[in-house]
Amino acid sequence: MDTAAPDFDFEGDPSPEAVLAILHAAMGYYRSIDPETLADHEVRALVDGLEQHARCLDAARVTLLGHIEHSGLHHVDGHASAKIMVRHTCRLSNPEAARRERLDRTLRNLLLVAAAYQDGDIGTDQMNLIANVHSNPRVRDALIEFQPVLLVLATQCAYPDFEDALREWERLADQSGPKPRDDTGHEHRRVSMTQDPLSLDWRLKGSFGALQGAKINDVLLAFANSEWEDDWADARREHGENACAADLERSPAQRAADALAAMAQRAASAEPGAKEPATEHVIVWDAATYEATAHRVTCNDPGCTAEAHTTNRWYDPATYRCETLDGRKLEPVEALLDSFHHHLRIVLVTEGQPTHVGSRHRLFTGRNRLAVKLQSRTCIWPGCWVPTSSCEADHVHPHARGGRTQPANGAPLCGRHNRWKQKGYVIQRDPDTGRWRTYRPDGTEIP
């Protein structure tokens, strides 16, 4: 990124007054722009450029606070710390001043990350998360070594994927910290319902273990999706083809509440002792993690100490995977014990992409549908975070034009973007990196 200032005669070293004058002038130029007169590509460039420069300014504010702290300037006016001086001078909240102070400590320790942040390549949200992990003293040294991978994650991944990856790395790298919960979450499960004496509303509060909670969530999502289909059908009847999300009668939270009520009603209507309905809960493992967990549970080797059995040292953070189809994390020991009593679905993966024998059917069904959804935790459209369990299995190369119904030609897309793709957009998967790319009708890529 080029962050060079416009031509300006500094007459030697730049002064703070000159730098601030340039910034003031730049903002004046920006305010003179009428977005209505800009072409689409100019608006996109402006959004991207402003964000990168804002990151540079955020980094500058943080490093300036660090300079004040180490130079002792704050002592001149009797401030106890640079944080307090900046909090007072800039009229900040205490949490914001503390955030900048914590970021400064992080940048001084993670030099590669600091350089990328100062160049505007890493977002401030990502930096706040990195600083949060850096505050864990048990993983701090490992985080320094992890910087090259961390930079790739922070600059190339959507924020939810970055947060998920970094938190998972922290959990696995923290070998001598808090012990993995295994089944303690299940042991501490609880649910309560209380009624407000004034409004008479009922409030639900509860907690479940990782696996039990994931199963309940799967069922709740299925019921909520049924409620959504009812709302959508009503909207289509009233508004026709022009129906949109704003026309739906209920909010997502209201549909979730009605879905839970429907689950309870369905359970109450079942015959006593009735057999559980056939449901499939998918757990995605990598082979190394599954084998390590099995060894951890069954190991009788004297060298397998009690400490080893209650830490994460069995797992490799680079390959670890034990999660639901949507990427919700599970405790591996609990998931393994569950697998002893239920069927396992095996998915063959070649170069990161599930494979299966092709089908002549028009729709993805059964294992082929699952294999398509395993390719991503969310809809693969840029910026869309709809979980893959709520997506459709769509043909990358349209079936009507000869596209085969096999996982290699499938991708998870939410209903909105499955329809949007029909407007001339093209989706391709990079054969080298496995990254999904989406192209507009004019051939330009959506970044």
C-alpha positions in Angstrom: 0.0 0.0 0.0 1.2 3.5 -0.9 0.7 5.8 2.1 3.0 8.6 0.9 1.8 12.1 1.6 1.1 14.5 -1.3 3.9 16.7 -2.4 4.7 19.2 0.3 7.7 21.3 1.0 8.7 20.3 4.6 11.9 22.4 4.5 13.7 19.6 6.3 12.1 17.2 8.7 8.3 17.3 8.8 6.8 19.0 11.7 3.6 17.9 13.5 1.9 21.0 12.3 2.8 20.2 8.7 1.6 16.6 9.0 -1.7 17.7 10.7 -2.2 20.3 7.9 -1.8 17.6 5.3 -4.3 15.4 7.0 -6.7 18.3 7.4 -6.4 19.1 3.7 -6.9 15.5 2.7 -10.2 15.4 4.7 -11.2 18.6 3.1 -10.7 17.0 -0.4 -12.7 14.0 0.7 -15.6 16.1 1.9 -15.7 17.8 -1.5 -16.4 14.5 -3.2 -20.0 13.8 -4.1 -20.4 9.9 -4.0 -23.3 10.2 -6.4 -21.0 11.4 -9.2 -18.6 8.4 -8.8 -18.5 5.2 -10.8 -18.9 1.9 -9.0 -15.2 1.0 -9.2 -14.3 4.5 -7.7 -16.6 3.9 -4.7 -15.1 0.5 -4.1 -11.6 2.0 -4.3 -12.6 4.8 -1.9 -14.0 2.3 0.6 -10.9 0.2 0.5 -8.5 3.1 0.6 -10.2 4.9 3.5 -10.2 1.7 5.5 -6.4 1.2 4.9 -5.5 4.8 5.8 -7.8 4.6 8.9 -5.8 1.6 10.0 -2.6 3.5 9.6 -4.0 6.3 11.7 -5.1 3.9 14.4 -1.7 2.4 14.5 -0.1 5.8 14.7 -2.3 6.7 17.7 -1.3 3.5 19.5 2.4 3.9 18.9 2.3 7.6 20.0 0.7 6.5 23.3 3.6 4.0 23.6 6.1 6.8 23.0 4.5 8.9 25.7 4.7 6.0 28.2 8.4 5.3 27.5 9.5 8.9 27.3 7.8 9.8 30.6 6.0 12.8 29.1 2.9 12.0 31.1 4.7 12.7 34.3 5.1 16.4 33.4 1.5 17.1 34.2 1.2 14.6 37.0 -0.5 11.8 35.1 0.2 8.4 36.5 0.5 6.8 33.0 0.3 7.6 29.3 -3.0 5.9 29.2 -4.4 8.4 31.7 -2.8 11.3 29.9 -4.3 10.3 26.5 -7.6 9.5 28.1 -7.7 13.0 29.5 -6.3 14.8 26.5 -8.5 13.1 23.9 -11.6 12.7 26.2 -11.6 9.0 25.7 -13.5 6.3 27.7 -11.4 4.3 30.1 -12.0 1.0 28.0 -10.8 2.8 24.8 -7.6 4.2 26.5 -6.9 0.7 28.0 -7.4 -0.9 24.6 -4.8 1.4 23.0 -2.4 0.7 25.9 -2.8 -3.0 25.4 -2.3 -2.7 21.6 1.0 -0.8 22.2 2.3 -3.7 24.4 1.3 -6.1 21.6 3.0 -4.2 18.8 6.2 -3.9 20.8 6.4 -7.7 21.1 5.0 -8.7 17.7 7.2 -6.8 15.3 6.0 -8.4 12.1 2.4 -7.8 13.0 3.3 -4.2 14.0 4.8 -3.5 10.6 1.7 -4.9 8.8 -0.7 -2.9 11.0 1.3 0.3 10.5 1.1 -0.3 6.7 -2.7 -0.7 6.9 -2.6 -4.4 5.9 -4.3 -5.6 9.2 -7.6 -4.3 10.5 -8.0 -2.8 13.9 -10.6 -5.4 14.8 -8.1 -8.1 14.0 -5.4 -6.3 16.0 -7.7 -6.1 19.1 -8.2 -9.9 18.9 -4.5 -10.5 18.5 -3.9 -8.2 21.6 -6.4 -10.2 23.5 -4.6 -13.5 22.8 -1.2 -11.8 23.4 -2.4 -10.9 26.9 -2.4 -14.7 27.7 1.2 -15.1 29.1 1.1 -18.9 28.5 0.9 -18.5 24.7 2.8 -15.2 24.3 6.2 -16.7 23.2 4.4 -19.2 20.9 2.5 -16.3 19.4 5.8 -14.6 18.4 6.8 -17.7 16.5 3.3 -18.0 15.0 3.5 -14.5 13.4 4.1 -15.6 9.8 1.0 -17.7 9.8 -0.9 -15.1 11.8 -0.2 -12.5 9.1 -1.6 -14.7 6.4 -4.8 -15.4 8.5 -5.2 -11.7 9.4 -4.8 -10.4 5.9 -6.6 -13.0 3.8 -9.4 -14.4 6.0 -12.9 -12.9 6.7 -13.0 -11.8 10.4 -15.2 -14.8 11.6 -12.7 -17.3 10.1 -9.8 -15.4 11.5 -11.3 -15.2 15.0 -12.1 -18.9 14.8 -8.6 -19.9 13.7 -6.8 -17.7 16.2 -9.0 -18.8 19.2 -8.5 -22.4 18.2 -4.8 -21.9 18.0 -4.7 -20.3 21.4 -6.7 -23.1 23.0 -4.4 -25.8 21.6 -1.2 -23.8 22.3 -2.2 -23.2 25.9 -0.9 -26.6 27.0 -0.1 -25.7 30.6 -3.1 -23.4 31.2 -6.7 -24.3 32.0 -7.4 -28.0 31.4 -9.7 -29.0 28.6 -13.2 -29.4 29.9 -13.8 -32.8 28.3 -17.3 -33.6 29.8 -17.4 -31.0 32.5 -19.6 -28.8 30.4 -22.0 -31.7 30.2 -21.8 -32.3 33.9 -22.7 -28.6 34.6 -25.6 -28.5 32.1 -28.7 -26.7 33.4 -31.9 -25.1 32.2 -34.3 -22.9 34.0 -37.4 -20.9 33.2 -38.6 -18.0 35.3 -41.6 -15.7 35.0 -41.4 -11.9 35.4 -43.9 -11.0 38.1 -44.8 -7.7 36.4 -44.8 -8.4 32.7 -45.6 -12.2 33.1 -43.1 -12.9 30.4 -41.1 -16.1 30.7 -37.3 -16.1 30.5 -35.2 -19.1 29.5 -31.7 -19.5 30.6 -29.5 -22.6 30.2 -26.1 -24.2 29.5 -25.2 -27.4 27.7 -22.0 -29.3 27.0 -20.5 -28.8 23.6 -21.9 -31.9 21.9 -25.3 -31.9 23.5 -25.7 -28.2 22.7 -24.6 -28.7 19.1 -27.3 -31.5 18.7 -30.0 -29.3 20.2 -28.9 -26.4 18.0 -29.2 -28.6 14.9 -32.7 -29.5 15.7 -33.6 -25.9 16.6 -32.2 -24.7 13.3 -34.3 -27.3 11.4 -37.5 -26.1 13.2 -36.6 -22.4 12.7 -36.0 -23.1 9.0 -39.5 -24.6 8.8 -40.9 -21.4 10.4 -39.0 -19.3 7.9 -40.5 -21.2 5.0 -43.9 -20.6 6.4 -43.2 -16.8 6.6 -41.7 -16.8 3.1 -44.7 -18.6 1.6 -47.1 -16.0 3.3 -44.9 -13.1 1.9 -45.0 -14.6 -1.6 -48.7 -15.0 -1.5 -49.2 -11.3 -0.4 -46.4 -9.6 -2.4 -45.7 -12.1 -5.3 -42.3 -12.3 -6.9 -41.3 -8.9 -5.4 -41.4 -10.3 -1.8 -38.2 -9.6 0.2 -36.9 -10.2 3.7 -38.5 -7.0 5.0 -42.0 -8.5 4.1 -41.5 -11.5 6.5 -44.0 -11.4 9.4 -41.5 -12.4 12.1 -38.0 -11.5 13.0 -35.3 -14.3 13.2 -35.5 -14.1 17.0 -39.2 -14.5 17.0 -39.0 -17.5 14.6 -36.4 -19.1 16.9 -38.7 -18.7 19.9 -41.6 -20.2 18.0 -39.4 -23.0 16.8 -38.5 -23.9 20.4 -42.2 -23.9 21.3 -42.8 -26.2 18.3 -40.1 -28.5 19.5 -41.7 -28.7 22.9 -45.1 -29.3 21.4 -43.8 -32.0 19.1 -42.1 -33.7 22.1 -45.3 -33.5 24.2 -47.3 -35.1 21.5 -45.0 -38.1 21.1 -46.1 -41.4 22.6 -44.4 -42.3 25.9 -41.4 -44.5 25.2 -41.5 -43.6 21.5 -38.3 -44.2 19.5 -36.2 -41.1 18.8 -36.6 -39.8 15.3 -33.8 -40.7 12.9 -31.6 -37.6 12.8 -28.0 -37.2 11.6 -25.5 -35.1 13.5 -22.4 -34.6 11.4 -19.1 -34.3 13.2 -16.1 -33.2 11.1 -12.7 -34.6 12.2 -9.3 -34.7 10.7 -7.8 -38.1 10.9 -4.8 -37.1 13.1 -7.1 -35.5 15.7 -9.4 -38.5 15.8 -6.5 -40.9 16.2 -4.8 -38.8 18.8 -8.0 -38.6 20.8 -8.6 -42.3 20.6 -5.0 -42.9 21.8 -5.5 -40.4 24.6 -8.6 -42.1 25.9 -7.3 -45.7 25.6 -3.6 -45.3 26.2 -2.2 -47.6 28.9 1.4 -46.7 28.3 3.1 -45.7 31.6 4.6 -42.8 29.8 1.1 -41.3 29.3 1.0 -39.2 32.4 -2.2 -37.9 34.0 -1.0 -34.4 33.0 -0.8 -35.5 29.3 -4.3 -36.8 29.4 -5.7 -33.5 30.6 -3.8 -31.1 28.3 -3.9 -30.3 24.6 -0.4 -31.6 23.9 -1.9 -34.5 21.9 -3.1 -32.2 19.2 -1.3 -30.4 16.4 -2.7 -26.8 16.0 -1.9 -26.9 12.3 -4.2 -29.8 11.5 -6.6 -30.0 14.4 -10.3 -30.2 13.5 -13.2 -31.4 15.6 -16.4 -29.5 14.8 -19.9 -29.4 13.5 -20.7 -28.9 9.8 -21.0 -25.1 10.5 -17.6 -25.0 12.3 -18.8 -25.0 15.9 -16.1 -26.4 18.1 -16.6 -29.7 20.0 -14.7 -31.2 22.9 -12.8 -34.1 21.2 -13.1 -36.6 24.0 -16.8 -36.1 24.3 -17.3 -36.3 20.5 -15.1 -39.5 20.4 -17.2 -41.3 23.1 -20.3 -40.3 21.2 -18.9 -41.8 18.0 -18.6 -45.2 19.7 -22.4 -45.3 19.9 -23.4 -43.7 16.6 -22.7 -44.1 12.9 -19.7 -42.2 11.5 -19.9 -40.8 8.0 -16.6 -40.9 6.2 -15.8 -38.2 3.6 -12.9 -38.7 1.2 -10.9 -35.5 0.6 -8.4 -34.9 -2.2 -6.4 -31.6 -2.0 -8.9 -30.1 0.3 -12.0 -31.0 -1.7 -14.4 -33.8 -0.9 -14.8 -36.3 -3.8 -17.4 -38.9 -4.7 -18.6 -40.9 -7.7 -20.7 -38.6 -9.9 -24.4 -38.7 -10.2 -26.9 -38.1 -13.1 -29.5 -36.7 -10.7 -30.3 -33.0 -11.0 -30.2 -32.3 -7.2 -27.5 -33.0 -4.7 -28.8 -35.6 -2.2 -27.5 -37.8 0.6 -23.8 -38.1 0.8 -23.2 -35.9 -2.2 -25.1 -33.1 -0.6 -23.1 -33.5 2.6 -19.8 -33.6 0.6 -20.7 -30.3 -1.0 -21.5 -28.6 2.3 -18.2 -29.8 3.8 -16.4 -27.5 1.4 -17.1 -24.4 3.5 -18.6 -23.5 6.9 -20.6 -20.7 5.4 -22.1 -19.6 2.1 -19.1 -19.2 -0.3 -20.4 -15.8 -1.7 -17.9 -13.0 -0.6 -19.0 -11.4 2.6 -21.9 -13.8 3.3 -21.8 -15.5 6.7 -24.9 -17.7 6.4 -23.9 -21.1 8.0 -23.6 -23.9 5.5 -26.3 -25.9 7.3 -28.7 -23.3 6.1 -27.3 -23.2 2.5 -28.3 -25.0 -0.6 -26.0 -27.4 -2.5 -25.7 -25.6 -5.9 -24.0 -26.5 -9.2 -21.0 -24.4 -9.9 -21.3 -25.2 -13.6 -25.1 -25.2 -14.2 -26.8 -28.6 -14.6 -28.8 -27.2 -17.5 -25.5 -26.6 -19.4 -24.0 -30.0 -18.7 -22.7 -29.5 -15.2 -22.5 -32.8 -13.3 -24.1 -33.5 -9.9 -20.9 -34.4 -8.1 -19.2 -32.6 -5.2 -16.4 -31.3 -7.4 -19.0 -29.3 -9.2 -20.9 -28.2 -6.1 -20.8 -25.3 -3.7 -22.8 -24.3 -0.6 -24.8 -21.1 -1.4 -27.6 -19.5 0.6 -30.9 -19.0 -1.1 -30.3 -15.3 -1.8 -27.0 -15.9 -3.5 -28.1 -19.0 -5.3 -30.7 -16.9 -7.0 -28.2 -13.9 -7.4 -25.8 -16.2 -9.3 -28.3 -16.5 -12.1 -27.8 -12.8 -12.9 -24.6 -13.5 -14.8 -22.2 -14.0 -11.9 -19.6 -16.8 -12.2 -18.2 -18.8 -9.4 -14.9 -20.7 -9.7 -12.6 -22.5 -7.3 -8.9 -21.9 -7.6 -7.4 -25.3 -8.3 -4.1 -24.4 -6.5 -5.3 -22.7 -3.3 -8.9 -24.1 -3.1 -10.1 -20.5 -2.6 -13.6 -19.6 -4.0 -13.7 -16.7 -6.5 -16.8 -14.8 -7.6 -16.8 -12.7 -10.8 -19.3 -10.0 -11.7 -21.1 -10.1 -15.1 -18.5 -7.6 -16.4 -15.7 -10.1 -15.6 -14.3 -8.2 -12.5 -13.8 -10.2 -9.3 -15.6 -9.4 -6.1 -12.7 -9.1 -3.6 
